[in-house]
Amino acid sequence: MRILTLKTGILTASLIGFSCMNLYAQGNNLTVNQDSKFEQLLNEKRKINSSITVNDRYKIQIYNGDSESSKKILSDFRKEYKNYDGTIVFSTPTYKVWVGNFKSRIESERNLVELKKKYPNAFLIKPNK
């Protein structure tokens, strides 16, 4: 009786093994269908990234804290000051709100005086990339 069970087990395992050998998971050909707007979006992103110069420009940091508060501060800032650029920069573990893109220190200090009225903790930075 015991030999019959062992033979049945070996036979079952052999049949399963042979049947799996004929199965193929994938073919050798791979076809990628890419939306034409994807390349257009990448080119736009490259153009924006190349226009952002960080090393020779001054910025004003108006907030340093958590993600949700920084998004709210930037949103409120953009509503009130439409002529300034603004961005959120993540620097572990905090989020910083940087505004402006000033060519000279004098120009940035003039704007800093104006922004300190609403954002008393604002200060001037010259970020390095």
C-alpha positions in Angstrom: 0.0 0.0 0.0 2.8 2.3 0.9 4.7 1.7 -2.4 1.5 2.5 -4.4 1.1 5.9 -2.6 4.8 6.7 -3.3 4.5 5.7 -7.0 1.3 7.8 -7.3 3.1 10.8 -5.7 6.1 10.5 -8.1 3.8 10.1 -11.1 1.8 13.1 -10.1 4.9 15.3 -9.6 6.3 14.1 -12.9 3.1 15.0 -14.8 2.9 18.4 -13.2 6.6 19.0 -14.1 6.3 18.0 -17.7 3.1 20.1 -18.2 4.7 23.2 -16.8 7.7 22.9 -19.2 5.4 23.7 -22.1 4.0 26.9 -20.6 5.6 30.2 -21.6 5.1 33.3 -19.5 6.0 35.9 -22.1 6.9 36.2 -25.7 10.2 37.6 -27.0 8.7 40.8 -28.5 8.0 43.9 -26.5 5.9 46.8 -28.0 5.7 50.1 -26.2 2.8 52.5 -27.1 3.7 56.0 -26.0 1.3 59.0 -26.2 2.6 61.7 -28.5 1.9 64.3 -25.8 4.5 62.6 -23.5 7.4 63.8 -25.5 5.9 67.2 -25.8 5.6 67.3 -22.0 9.2 66.2 -21.5 10.4 68.9 -23.8 8.4 71.5 -21.9 9.9 70.3 -18.6 13.4 70.5 -20.0 12.8 74.0 -21.2 11.5 75.1 -17.7 14.4 73.4 -16.0 17.0 75.0 -18.2 15.5 78.5 -17.5 15.7 78.1 -13.8 19.0 79.5 -12.7 19.7 79.1 -9.0 23.4 79.9 -8.5 23.5 83.6 -9.5 20.1 84.6 -8.2 18.8 85.7 -4.8 15.6 84.5 -3.3 13.6 85.3 -0.1 12.6 82.5 2.2 9.2 83.3 3.8 8.4 80.0 5.5 10.1 76.9 7.0 8.0 74.1 8.3 5.6 71.2 7.4 4.2 70.3 4.0 0.6 71.4 4.4 1.4 74.8 6.0 4.0 75.5 3.3 1.4 74.8 0.5 -1.1 77.1 2.2 1.5 79.9 2.7 2.6 79.6 -0.9 -1.1 79.7 -2.1 -1.9 82.7 0.0 1.4 84.4 -1.2 0.6 83.9 -4.9 -2.9 85.4 -4.4 -1.5 88.6 -2.9 1.8 88.9 -4.8 1.2 88.0 -8.4 4.4 89.4 -9.7 6.7 87.1 -7.7 7.7 83.6 -8.5 7.3 81.1 -5.7 8.3 77.5 -5.0 8.4 74.9 -2.2 11.8 73.3 -1.6 12.1 70.2 0.5 15.2 70.0 2.7 15.0 67.1 5.2 13.0 67.3 7.4 11.3 70.6 6.5 9.7 72.4 3.6 10.8 75.9 2.7 8.9 78.5 0.7 11.2 80.5 -1.5 9.9 83.5 -3.5 11.4 85.8 -6.0 14.3 85.5 -8.5 16.3 88.6 -8.0 19.5 89.4 -10.0 21.1 91.7 -7.5 21.3 91.9 -3.7 20.0 95.4 -3.7 16.9 94.4 -5.6 16.3 91.5 -3.3 16.8 93.6 -0.1 14.2 96.2 -1.3 11.7 93.4 -1.8 12.7 91.8 1.5 11.7 95.0 3.3 8.3 94.9 1.7 7.7 91.2 2.4 8.8 91.5 6.1 5.7 93.5 6.7 3.6 90.4 6.2 6.2 87.7 6.8 8.3 88.9 9.7 10.6 85.8 9.7 11.5 86.2 6.0 15.2 86.4 5.1 17.4 86.7 2.1 19.1 83.6 0.6 21.4 82.8 -2.2 20.9 79.1 -2.8 23.6 76.9 -4.2 22.8 74.0 -6.4 
